[in-house]
Amino acid sequence: MKNYEQYLKEAGNVHLAYYIEAADILDIKYKILVYKLLAKFECEDKVWYIINTATPLTNSPSSTIAKRKHLSNLVLEEAGLPVPKQVPLNSPIDTIKFFDTYNKRVVIKPAQQLGGIGITILPNTENEAIKAFEIAKEKNRSNGNTQVLGEEFIDGENYRLLVVGKEVVGAVRRKAAHVTGNGQHTIQELIDITNEKRKRDILKPIAIDNEVDLRLRELNMTFDSILPLNQELKLRYSCNLTTGGTTQECMAEVGDYYKDIAVRAVWALGMEFGGVDIITPDISNEAECGINEINYNPGLRLHYKVDEGEVVKVAVPIMRYIKQKYLNS
């Protein structure tokens, strides 16, 4: 059996590498057709493809709904699932009204985007809210009428539950980008040190953007501030790996209430596979919570590159499900 580095070298893509490793484990034939992009899989007389993160388990209408956050919020609310209040923001005036209505406890985000880009969480002033609106509009990837969304902020920790079929096969607690002080280095130097480690782990660096600037101002700090020994500084609220987040495997903690929500959410959008982002103060017991997002082609690094806990090879149950789906068709 090859190790992951060998699979990565063969596939040229971190996502395909997990899937071809799973294929070997499950005795499924595979071939890399386009290096870094496309793989073919065969079992008996059945053939399917995975392109980057896209599997055969998500159809076009479902992926379109999931991509457009206001549509997924609408569909999930219609299905009776917990979602934060969300409204389209068409102007700075709309933004200020929304900001004031929710007493500054808001998130401003692009209607369509990946990896947490363009999101501002908890702006402190009306001017910061307007700037957040402008950033979200600039980073938005949707061509629709709705370009920017205002969303009610939900207190709690951020979790990703990975659903395949009717089962949750992986769960991680997502922690926002942070650094820990040593009494010597500045915040900027600590970020640089952390980013060197992330580069070795094939992870994107901690992103320095408007959200980090807001966070430091909120704490009356600058990039030249020196953190005391062992003091942890949370640099942002969003938890995406692509902006510097980390993950902790926590499947044993997840209560049935949240597993049921995750499965229902994926199927409400007409999918069989997806990553459900849930914010809650307690992942073990029923509490006030909200579905933050549905990822229609979720990357698997969250489950393989955990900072704490055991790695769960989630590509194996995904590929097993695809195999059985094709063999039974």
Phi, psi and omega in degrees: 000132180283159174270173186298322181300324178291319177296321179296319178295322181290318185273327182074011185212127186299326182286312178299328181300319179295322183287322179286331172297315178298323179299317177298317180299323185263008179060045175252130179288146177214161176210131175280112181274320177230114182305133180076002187223306196229133177231144177253139180234142182224138173214120188056240181254016183256143181229138171214169186229151169233127180243112185058252177256356187277122179253172178285003189270358181236127180270171186295312179301318180297317181294324178294317177298314182295322180296321183267102192301326180290330177287317179295321177300317180296314182294318180293320177296319178300328180276002178080021181262151184286120178224152176290151174299134185220136179223149174287142177244116184256354182200166174302326179294316175303319183297315180296318178299315180295316179303315181287324181300322183257022174051046176073357184272069187225163172237136177240125189216159172294150177294331178216125179189164179240152170070020177077009182290134176083005181269135173240127182248128177056059170299146188270332185228168177297322178297319178293325178294319178296318177298320178298320177300315182295319179295314181298319179296320180294322185271351181299140180249004181271144176263003182283179180293325180273119182247329182230141180240141168255136185225139175297133178282134179248128178284144176140182177267159185257129182232145171248121174251126182260121185250133171229120184064236180253022187230142170271118186256352179199149178210133177225146169274129184259125182250135182292159178307135182206162173227158180240129186289154174233008179078003184233313186272149174286168178301318179299318180294322178295322176297317180297318179296315179297320181292330175296318178294318180297324178297318179295329181271010180060044176241150179289153185286165170299123182276134176261113184211194183301322181296319178293319177302315179298318182296316180294320178296321178301326182263006183056044179236165172229175178293344179269357179292146178253124180278140174298162180305129175069006175280125179268132179245118175279117188273342182201172177261325179291147192248012186298139174301327184290346177246011174114006181288166176231168182226153175233125178294133186213028184306321183294340182274342191285122179282159182299329179303315182283327175298318179296317178300315183297314180296315179298322181296314181297315182286334177298329178272002178081024181250164174248353185211134178182162175256124183252120179266118183241135174251125181204150175282348184208105183282349181269328185233150181303130180208171176296128187210178177205145173276118184278324186192155171243126179260116188279333173230068189294136170290155187257357183300329178308326185265338181264334183252048182285142175279331179223146179091176182276143174292132175251118183282077187291341178296335181293306177295332177295311180293325177296319180295315178299316180302311182293324178299315181287321182292331181270358183275000000 
